[in-house]
Amino acid sequence: MALLASDAKWPALPDYSHEWALVDVETSGLRPGQDRVLSLAVLTLDAYGNRTGEYATLLNPGCDPGPVHVHGLTPDRLAGAPTFEEVAAEVGELLSKRVMVAHNAQFDYDFLAHEFARARSWLPVNRRLCTLALNRLVGPATPDLKLGTLARHYGVRQERAHDAQDDVRVLSGILRGSLGAAEQLGLALPLLDCPPRQDYKPFVPKTPCPYRNPGRLTPGGPLVQGMKIAVTGDTGISREELVARSVAAGLNVMTMVSRHTSAVVTNDPASGSAKLRRAAEEGVPVLDEPAYLRLLESVLPGQAKGAVRVPAGAAAGTVPAVPAQREADPGASGPGGDVPRTRTDASAAPADVPRAGRDAPGPRADVSRIRTDVPAPAPVPAPRPTPADRRGRPLTGRRVLVLGGGHEEAAEARARALYMGASAAVNLSATVSDVVVLPGGEADRRMKRVTSLGLPVHAPEWLLAPAPAVVAELVPGAAGSPAVLVRGAVLDLADTGEPWTVSAMWGQQTPCDVDVVAFVVDAGEQVQGDEDFVFYGAPEHPDGTVRLATDGPNEQVVGVDLARLPLEAHRVVVAAAIDGAACFSDVGALEITATCGVGAAPAARATLDAATTERTLILAELYRRGDGWRMRVVGQGYDHGLAELARGYGVDIAD
């Protein structure tokens, strides 16, 4: 049994008093709904941290157990174990009316939700707490936030990594230490509401079409694999069978009509349906079901996604030249190796990458409402320093929290801190080294904690002429210290085989809902299908390459598996949108971090808060550059809502 080495008391704050159900699962893979749970453990605690129950079991998934070298669960070990359906009632009783706690909680939550769905039931969890998200708020002095690292930090002995029963006991010690650290900082817990899912069959994501769209169906011509087909109205054979036959033939059946649609199938062309009206507007050909079924009998082969295109006029058998290696970056920071390199010179962007706020075409809908005159974060001397330049700045390595002031005044103060070499915090955490108090900041509820922690408190003038004594010991870009990026800065993304994540976090006092989304776009800045729009209603791309996770009420994360993205995917655009009439001046600063791997230390962070009346904001973009990938911090805002933003990237949004 893992034992606590710390004698820390359980926090006494009323907001921290909950019945807890700590959970850990080992799985056959990383895709909820596709992979299965192999073992699970649940440990229940009362509001005082006392253990009230414990349960652990292996499970027979009825499938290949996946990476045995990681979890050690061979088919022989699982052969005599119960199925999840046999233990669902007992597990549900432990979870019911308790806050579910897990490290990277959305992963465990999604897997359990799908397992309960397979058992014709639902996951009885109303709220969850992610200890990974909690520790991102706390900011402990650790090299990363992985389970084993946090166990050592909080004095918990770990005996068997990737063993569900041991991991959940380790988690109990981490929860105790994390709550104590959060109480000291006066943090509100990132509890996330998650009403019980009641889908009575497991979610099966749409299989993406493996072929490129060859374009429109020509009159009298054949169907070609990859064509986008929409169906409207009643059909002679069942809609399910028609779709299945179309998909089996290599066609891409869409739910809406756009300018990319190849053909619309209908038996009533005079019905005036929305799909037919859009088809008429876009000039999309329409054919009836019998004609479509005849064409289905002889669909021509298409070009597979990821296949090399041979340029027109190239000699047969020739292969296009391999892209040139990434050029040296004069603005790169740090030595070579694994240290991320950054640059802020817009002129160094690839030719096909628009420069945000200047010549970026952005979404194509209602361009008259696009703000291209968004001011710089603050009137600081130009040019802005690169991360390498900031090493000699007086506040290099420090993390500054600004309290008080209006939105524009606070934004200017944070920009000034960035210019002086610091990073700007949006919440009080253990990483904050200094606090700047603007008018009204004295009444901020966090000032009491700032005083008890003994943090240096400064007047606004400190950012204009900081004393030499505050020169920091840390260097941005060095090991354990993320690079600090400004708008327009670019970060080279290391190819480690781990997915990269872009997370957005904002202040706990946010009075409105913020939704983070992602668009996977081609060279023409357009999605190739509605599945390339990842948002709260469709949080995972069908091929699993892009995924949205919600770790708390004020933090959302987009994970991207760069190595598995098809060649047609030139860019992944990460944006945020406000639901309702509020704008980003009401939200305040958003902190963006880029991380490679779950629980790893951030490679870079940026603070965006120059937006005023905008309701949507492009946070960052991950784009191809030569044989690698880069991330650019954008910070370009638009006054329109999410639906219009999505239409601009070619997503079919119903009115």
C-alpha positions in Angstrom: 0.0 0.0 0.0 1.2 3.5 -0.8 1.4 5.5 2.4 1.4 9.3 2.9 4.8 10.6 4.1 3.2 13.9 4.9 1.2 14.8 7.9 -0.6 17.6 6.2 -4.1 18.2 7.5 -7.2 18.0 5.3 -8.2 21.5 4.3 -11.1 22.9 6.3 -12.5 25.4 3.8 -16.2 24.8 3.2 -15.7 25.0 -0.6 -13.4 22.0 -0.3 -15.7 19.8 1.7 -17.1 17.1 -0.6 -17.6 13.4 -0.7 -14.8 12.2 -3.1 -14.5 9.2 -5.4 -10.9 8.9 -6.7 -10.6 6.9 -9.9 -7.9 5.4 -12.1 -8.3 3.2 -15.2 -5.9 1.3 -17.3 -7.0 0.9 -20.9 -6.2 -0.9 -24.1 -5.6 2.4 -25.9 -6.2 6.1 -25.9 -9.5 6.4 -27.8 -12.7 6.3 -25.6 -15.5 4.6 -27.4 -13.0 2.6 -29.4 -10.6 1.1 -26.8 -11.7 -0.6 -23.6 -11.0 -0.4 -19.8 -8.8 -3.3 -18.6 -8.7 -2.5 -14.9 -10.1 0.1 -12.6 -9.8 1.2 -9.0 -12.1 3.5 -7.0 -11.2 4.9 -3.6 -13.9 6.9 -1.7 -13.2 9.6 0.9 -15.5 11.7 3.1 -15.4 15.5 3.4 -12.6 15.2 6.0 -10.3 13.0 3.9 -11.2 9.8 5.7 -11.3 6.6 3.6 -14.8 5.2 3.4 -14.5 2.6 0.7 -12.1 0.9 -1.8 -12.7 -1.2 -4.9 -10.4 -2.6 -7.6 -10.8 -5.2 -10.3 -9.4 -6.4 -13.6 -11.8 -6.5 -16.5 -12.1 -8.8 -19.5 -12.5 -6.4 -22.4 -13.2 -9.0 -25.0 -10.5 -7.5 -27.3 -6.7 -7.2 -27.6 -5.4 -5.5 -24.4 -3.1 -3.2 -26.4 0.3 -2.0 -25.0 1.1 -4.8 -22.5 4.6 -3.4 -22.1 2.9 -0.4 -20.4 0.3 -1.9 -18.1 1.4 -5.5 -18.0 -2.2 -6.8 -18.5 -1.8 -9.8 -20.8 -4.8 -11.7 -22.3 -4.1 -14.6 -19.8 -4.3 -12.3 -16.8 -7.6 -10.8 -18.0 -9.2 -14.1 -19.2 -11.0 -14.9 -15.9 -11.9 -11.3 -15.0 -15.5 -10.0 -15.0 -16.8 -7.8 -17.8 -17.6 -4.2 -17.1 -21.3 -5.0 -17.3 -21.0 -7.4 -14.4 -19.4 -4.7 -12.1 -21.2 -1.6 -13.4 -23.8 -1.5 -10.6 -21.1 -1.7 -7.9 -18.9 0.9 -9.5 -21.9 3.2 -10.1 -22.8 3.0 -6.4 -19.3 4.2 -5.4 -19.4 7.1 -7.8 -22.9 8.3 -7.2 -23.3 11.6 -5.3 -19.6 12.1 -5.1 -17.1 14.3 -6.9 -15.0 12.1 -9.2 -11.3 12.8 -9.0 -8.7 11.7 -11.4 -5.3 12.8 -12.9 -6.2 13.9 -16.4 -9.8 13.4 -15.4 -11.5 13.8 -18.8 -9.6 10.7 -20.0 -11.0 8.5 -17.1 -14.4 10.1 -17.3 -14.8 9.5 -21.1 -13.7 5.9 -20.8 -16.1 5.2 -17.9 -18.9 7.0 -19.7 -18.6 4.7 -22.7 -18.3 1.6 -20.6 -21.5 2.5 -18.8 -23.1 3.1 -22.2 -22.2 -0.3 -23.4 -23.8 -1.7 -20.2 -27.0 0.1 -21.1 -26.6 2.6 -18.2 -24.9 5.9 -17.6 -22.1 7.3 -15.6 -23.6 8.7 -12.3 -21.1 11.6 -12.0 -22.3 15.2 -11.7 -19.0 16.9 -11.0 -15.4 16.0 -11.4 -12.0 17.4 -10.4 -8.8 17.0 -12.4 -5.7 17.0 -10.2 -3.6 17.8 -13.2 -5.7 21.0 -13.8 -5.7 21.8 -10.1 -1.9 21.6 -10.0 -1.6 23.8 -13.1 -3.4 26.4 -11.0 -1.3 25.8 -8.0 2.0 25.8 -9.9 4.1 23.6 -7.6 7.9 23.8 -7.9 8.2 20.6 -9.9 9.8 19.9 -13.3 6.5 18.6 -14.6 3.0 17.6 -13.4 3.1 13.9 -14.0 1.6 11.6 -11.3 5.0 10.2 -10.1 6.5 13.7 -10.0 3.6 15.1 -7.9 3.8 12.0 -5.6 7.4 12.8 -4.8 6.6 16.5 -4.3 3.7 15.8 -1.9 5.5 13.1 0.0 3.6 10.1 -1.3 5.3 6.7 -1.9 4.5 5.2 -5.4 5.1 1.4 -5.6 3.6 0.2 -8.9 3.2 2.8 -11.7 0.4 2.0 -14.1 -1.3 -0.2 -11.6 -4.8 1.2 -11.0 -5.1 0.2 -7.4 -1.7 1.7 -6.5 -2.2 4.8 -8.7 -5.5 5.6 -7.0 -3.9 5.4 -3.5 -1.1 7.7 -4.7 -3.8 10.0 -6.0 -5.3 10.3 -2.5 -2.0 11.7 -1.2 -1.7 14.0 -4.2 -5.3 15.3 -3.6 -4.5 15.9 0.0 -1.3 17.9 -0.8 -2.9 19.7 -3.7 -5.9 20.9 -1.6 -3.6 22.1 1.0 -1.5 24.1 -1.5 -4.7 25.5 -3.1 -6.0 26.5 0.3 -2.8 28.4 1.1 -3.2 30.3 -2.2 -7.0 30.9 -1.7 -7.8 29.2 -5.0 -11.3 28.1 -6.0 -11.2 24.5 -7.0 -11.6 23.8 -10.8 -14.7 21.7 -10.3 -16.4 20.9 -13.6 -20.1 20.2 -13.9 -20.7 17.1 -16.0 -24.4 15.9 -16.1 -24.7 12.2 -16.4 -24.5 10.9 -19.9 -27.6 8.9 -20.9 -26.6 7.7 -24.4 -27.7 4.0 -24.4 -25.2 2.9 -27.1 -21.5 3.6 -27.3 -20.5 6.6 -29.4 -19.0 5.5 -32.7 -17.1 8.4 -34.4 -17.6 8.9 -38.1 -14.9 7.3 -40.1 -13.2 9.9 -42.2 -13.2 9.4 -46.0 -9.7 8.2 -47.0 -9.8 9.9 -50.4 -9.4 13.5 -51.6 -12.4 15.3 -52.9 -12.0 15.4 -56.7 -14.7 18.1 -57.1 -18.1 18.3 -58.7 -19.9 15.5 -60.5 -19.9 16.4 -64.2 -23.1 15.9 -66.2 -23.1 12.3 -67.5 -19.8 11.6 -65.8 -19.0 9.0 -63.2 -18.7 9.2 -59.4 -15.2 9.2 -58.1 -14.0 8.1 -54.7 -13.8 11.1 -52.3 -16.7 13.0 -53.8 -18.9 14.7 -51.2 -22.5 13.6 -51.4 -25.5 15.0 -49.6 -29.0 13.3 -49.4 -32.2 15.1 -48.8 -35.9 14.0 -48.5 -37.4 10.5 -48.5 -35.5 7.7 -50.2 -36.6 4.4 -51.7 -34.1 2.3 -49.7 -33.5 3.2 -46.1 -31.3 6.2 -45.5 -28.9 4.0 -43.4 -28.4 1.6 -46.3 -27.9 4.3 -48.8 -25.3 5.9 -46.6 -23.6 2.6 -45.9 -23.4 1.7 -49.6 -22.0 5.2 -50.4 -19.3 5.0 -47.7 -18.4 1.4 -48.8 -17.9 2.8 -52.3 -15.4 5.4 -51.0 -17.7 8.4 -51.1 -17.9 11.1 -48.4 -21.5 11.5 -47.2 -22.1 14.9 -45.7 -25.0 16.2 -43.5 -25.0 19.7 -45.1 -24.4 21.3 -48.5 -21.5 23.7 -49.3 -19.5 24.8 -52.3 -17.4 21.7 -51.8 -20.3 19.3 -52.3 -20.0 17.2 -55.4 -23.7 16.2 -55.8 -27.0 16.2 -54.0 -29.3 13.2 -54.1 -33.1 13.7 -53.9 -36.3 12.2 -55.2 -38.2 15.5 -54.9 -36.2 18.4 -56.5 -39.1 20.7 -56.0 -39.3 20.3 -52.2 -37.4 23.5 -51.5 -35.4 21.9 -48.7 -32.5 23.9 -47.2 -30.0 21.5 -48.9 -31.6 22.1 -52.3 -31.7 25.8 -51.8 -28.0 25.8 -51.0 -27.2 23.5 -53.9 -28.9 26.0 -56.2 -27.0 28.9 -54.8 -23.7 27.0 -55.2 -24.4 25.4 -58.5 -24.1 21.9 -57.1 -25.6 19.2 -59.4 -28.7 17.3 -58.3 -29.7 13.8 -59.3 -32.4 11.3 -58.3 -31.9 8.2 -56.3 -32.2 5.7 -59.2 -29.5 7.6 -61.2 -27.3 7.7 -58.1 -27.7 4.0 -57.5 -26.6 3.3 -61.1 -23.6 5.4 -60.7 -22.7 3.7 -57.4 -22.2 0.4 -59.3 -19.1 1.8 -61.0 -17.3 4.4 -58.9 -13.9 5.3 -60.2 -10.8 5.0 -58.0 -9.9 8.2 -56.2 -6.6 9.7 -54.8 -5.8 8.6 -51.3 -5.3 11.4 -48.7 -1.6 11.7 -48.0 -0.6 10.5 -51.5 2.0 12.6 -53.3 0.5 14.8 -55.9 2.4 14.8 -59.2 2.4 18.4 -60.6 0.8 18.9 -64.0 3.3 18.5 -66.7 5.7 16.5 -64.6 7.2 13.5 -66.4 5.7 10.2 -65.6 7.4 8.4 -62.7 9.1 11.5 -61.4 8.8 12.4 -57.8 8.5 16.0 -56.5 11.5 17.4 -54.7 11.7 16.9 -51.0 10.9 20.2 -49.1 14.0 22.0 -48.0 15.1 21.7 -44.4 14.0 24.3 -42.0 16.3 27.3 -42.3 18.3 28.6 -39.3 16.5 31.1 -37.2 18.5 34.1 -36.2 16.0 34.8 -33.4 16.3 31.3 -31.9 16.6 31.2 -28.2 18.7 28.9 -26.1 21.3 26.3 -27.2 20.4 23.5 -29.6 18.9 20.2 -28.7 15.4 20.0 -27.2 15.1 23.6 -26.2 12.2 25.2 -28.2 13.2 27.9 -30.6 11.1 31.0 -31.0 11.0 34.0 -33.3 8.8 37.0 -33.6 9.8 38.4 -37.1 6.7 38.2 -39.2 8.8 38.5 -42.3 10.2 35.0 -41.6 6.8 33.4 -41.9 6.3 30.9 -44.8 4.8 32.4 -47.9 1.5 30.7 -47.4 1.1 31.7 -43.8 -0.8 35.0 -43.4 0.5 37.4 -40.8 -2.1 38.0 -38.2 -3.5 41.5 -38.0 -2.0 42.6 -41.2 -2.6 40.6 -44.4 -4.3 37.6 -42.9 -7.4 36.7 -44.9 -8.9 34.9 -41.9 -12.5 33.6 -42.2 -14.2 34.6 -45.4 -17.6 35.4 -44.0 -18.5 39.1 -43.6 -15.0 40.4 -43.9 -16.2 43.9 -43.2 -16.6 42.9 -39.5 -13.2 41.5 -39.1 -10.9 43.6 -36.9 -7.5 44.0 -38.5 -6.7 47.1 -36.6 -6.4 45.4 -33.2 -3.8 47.5 -31.3 -0.6 46.0 -29.9 -0.9 44.9 -26.3 0.6 48.1 -25.1 2.6 51.1 -26.4 5.9 49.6 -25.6 9.1 50.5 -27.5 9.4 48.8 -30.9 10.6 46.3 -31.9 9.5 43.9 -29.3 12.3 41.7 -27.9 12.7 38.1 -28.9 13.0 35.6 -26.0 16.8 35.7 -26.6 16.8 39.5 -26.2 14.8 39.3 -23.0 17.5 37.4 -21.2 19.1 40.8 -20.3 15.9 42.4 -19.3 15.5 43.4 -15.6 12.5 41.1 -15.0 13.7 38.1 -16.9 12.4 34.8 -15.3 9.9 36.5 -13.0 6.2 35.9 -13.1 4.0 38.9 -12.5 0.3 39.0 -11.4 -1.5 42.3 -12.0 -4.4 43.2 -9.7 -6.9 46.0 -10.1 -7.3 48.6 -12.9 -9.6 48.6 -15.9 -9.2 46.1 -18.7 -7.0 48.3 -20.9 -4.9 49.5 -17.9 -4.3 46.0 -16.8 -3.5 44.8 -20.3 -0.9 47.6 -20.7 0.7 46.6 -17.3 0.9 43.0 -18.4 2.4 44.0 -21.7 5.0 46.1 -19.9 5.9 43.2 -17.7 6.4 41.1 -20.9 8.6 43.8 -22.4 10.8 43.8 -19.3 11.3 40.0 -19.6 8.7 38.6 -17.2 5.7 36.4 -17.9 2.2 37.5 -17.0 0.0 35.4 -14.7 -3.8 35.4 -14.8 -4.2 33.6 -11.4 -2.4 33.6 -8.1 -0.2 30.5 -8.1 3.0 29.3 -6.4 4.9 30.4 -9.5 4.0 34.1 -9.1 7.1 36.0 -7.9 5.7 39.6 -7.9 2.4 41.4 -7.7 1.6 44.8 -9.3 -1.3 46.6 -7.7 -3.2 49.1 -9.9 -6.0 51.4 -8.6 -8.7 49.2 -7.0 -6.4 46.3 -6.6 -6.1 46.7 -2.9 -9.6 45.4 -2.5 -9.0 42.2 -4.6 -9.8 39.1 -2.5 -6.4 37.7 -3.4 -4.5 40.5 -1.6 -4.9 38.7 1.8 -3.2 35.6 0.4 -0.5 37.7 -1.3 0.3 39.3 2.1 0.3 36.0 3.9 2.7 34.5 1.3 5.1 37.4 1.6 5.1 38.2 -2.1 6.6 41.5 -3.1 3.9 44.0 -3.9 4.7 46.9 -6.3 3.1 50.1 -7.6 2.6 50.5 -11.4 5.8 52.6 -11.7 7.8 49.5 -10.8 7.2 48.3 -14.4 8.7 51.5 -15.8 12.0 51.4 -13.7 12.4 48.1 -11.9 15.1 48.1 -9.3 18.3 46.2 -10.2 17.8 43.9 -7.1 14.9 42.1 -8.9 17.1 40.6 -11.7 15.9 37.0 -11.9 17.9 33.8 -11.7 15.9 31.9 -14.3 16.4 32.2 -18.1 13.4 31.8 -20.5 13.9 28.8 -22.6 16.2 27.1 -20.2 15.3 23.7 -18.7 12.3 24.0 -16.4 11.4 27.5 -17.6 9.0 27.9 -20.6 9.7 30.4 -23.3 7.6 33.6 -23.0 5.9 34.5 -26.3 4.2 37.7 -27.5 1.7 38.1 -30.3 3.2 37.0 -33.6 6.0 34.9 -31.9 6.7 31.5 -33.4 7.8 28.3 -31.6 9.4 25.3 -33.3 7.5 22.2 -32.1 9.8 19.3 -31.3 9.0 15.9 -33.0 9.0 13.6 -30.0 6.1 11.3 -31.0 4.0 12.8 -28.1 0.9 14.9 -29.0 1.2 18.7 -28.5 -1.4 20.5 -26.5 -2.5 24.1 -26.6 -4.3 25.1 -23.5 -6.2 28.3 -22.7 -6.8 29.5 -19.1 -8.6 32.6 -17.9 -9.5 34.2 -14.6 -11.9 32.5 -12.2 -14.0 35.7 -12.1 -15.1 35.3 -15.7 -18.8 36.2 -16.0 -19.5 34.3 -19.2 -18.9 31.0 -20.9 -15.9 30.7 -23.2 -15.6 27.8 -25.8 -12.3 26.8 -27.2 -12.4 25.2 -30.7 -10.1 24.0 -33.4 -10.2 24.0 -37.2 -8.1 21.6 -39.3 -7.6 23.5 -42.6 -6.0 22.9 -46.0 -3.7 25.2 -48.0 -6.8 27.2 -48.9 -7.6 27.9 -45.3 -10.7 25.7 -45.5 -11.8 22.5 -43.8 -12.3 19.5 -46.0 -15.3 18.4 -44.1 -17.5 19.3 -41.1 -15.5 16.7 -39.1 -12.5 19.1 -39.3 -14.3 21.4 -36.9 -13.6 20.3 -33.3 -15.8 21.9 -30.7 -17.8 21.1 -27.5 -20.4 19.3 -29.6 -17.9 17.2 -31.5 -14.8 17.1 -29.2 -12.7 14.7 -31.2 -11.8 14.4 -34.9 -12.9 11.1 -36.3 -9.3 10.0 -36.8 -8.3 11.0 -33.3 -5.7 13.5 -34.4 -7.3 16.5 -32.8 -9.2 16.4 -29.5 -10.7 19.0 -27.2 -10.6 18.5 -23.4 -12.3 20.6 -20.7 -10.2 20.4 -17.5 -12.1 23.0 -15.5 -14.7 25.8 -15.8 -11.9 28.2 -16.9 -9.5 25.9 -18.8 -9.8 24.0 -22.1 -7.1 22.1 -24.0 -6.7 21.2 -27.6 -4.5 18.2 -28.2 -3.0 17.6 -31.7 -1.1 14.5 -32.8 1.0 16.2 -35.4 2.7 13.0 -36.7 -0.7 11.5 -37.7 -2.2 14.5 -39.4 -2.8 13.9 -43.1 -0.7 15.8 -45.6 -3.7 17.8 -46.6 -3.9 19.3 -43.2 -1.7 22.4 -43.5 -2.8 24.1 -40.3 -4.7 23.7 -37.1 -6.3 26.9 -35.9 -7.1 27.2 -32.2 -9.7 29.8 -31.4 -12.0 30.9 -28.5 -15.5 32.2 -28.7 -17.9 33.7 -26.1 -21.3 32.3 -25.8 -23.7 35.2 -25.4 -23.5 39.0 -25.7 -20.3 39.4 -23.6 -16.9 40.2 -25.3 -13.3 39.5 -24.5 -12.8 42.7 -22.5 -15.2 41.1 -20.0 -13.1 38.0 -19.9 -9.8 39.8 -19.5 -6.5 38.0 -20.0 -6.2 34.5 -21.5 -3.0 32.6 -20.8 -1.9 30.2 -23.6 0.5 27.4 -23.0 2.0 24.9 -25.4 3.0 21.5 -24.0 4.3 18.3 -25.5 2.8 15.3 -23.7 0.3 14.9 -20.8 1.6 16.3 -17.6 4.8 17.6 -19.1 6.2 21.1 -18.3 5.0 23.8 -20.7 7.4 24.6 -23.5 6.0 28.1 -23.9 3.4 30.4 -22.6 1.8 33.6 -23.8 -0.8 36.1 -22.4 -3.4 37.6 -24.7 -5.5 40.4 -23.4 -5.6 43.2 -26.0 -9.1 42.2 -27.3 -11.9 44.6 -26.4 -15.3 44.3 -28.3 -14.4 41.0 -30.0 -16.5 37.8 -29.4 -14.2 35.4 -31.1 -10.4 35.3 -30.9 -7.8 33.3 -32.8 -5.4 32.2 -30.1 -2.8 30.2 -32.0 -2.1 28.2 -35.1 0.0 25.1 -35.6 1.3 25.0 -39.2 3.6 23.0 -41.4 7.0 24.6 -42.0 9.3 22.5 -44.2 9.6 19.1 -42.7 8.4 20.2 -39.2 5.7 22.1 -37.4 5.5 25.4 -35.7 3.1 27.3 -33.5 2.4 30.9 -33.8 0.7 33.0 -31.1 -2.0 35.1 -33.0 -4.4 37.0 -30.8 -6.5 38.3 -33.7 -10.1 39.1 -32.8 -13.5 39.3 -34.6 -16.7 40.9 -33.5 -18.9 38.1 -34.9 -19.8 34.9 -33.1 -18.6 31.3 -33.4 -21.1 30.3 -36.2 -19.8 33.0 -38.5 -16.2 32.2 -37.7 -16.8 28.5 -38.6 -18.5 29.4 -41.8 -15.5 31.4 -42.8 -13.4 28.3 -42.6 -15.9 26.4 -44.7 -17.9 24.6 -42.0 -21.5 24.0 -42.8 -23.5 25.7 -40.1 -27.3 25.5 -40.1 -29.1 28.8 -39.7 
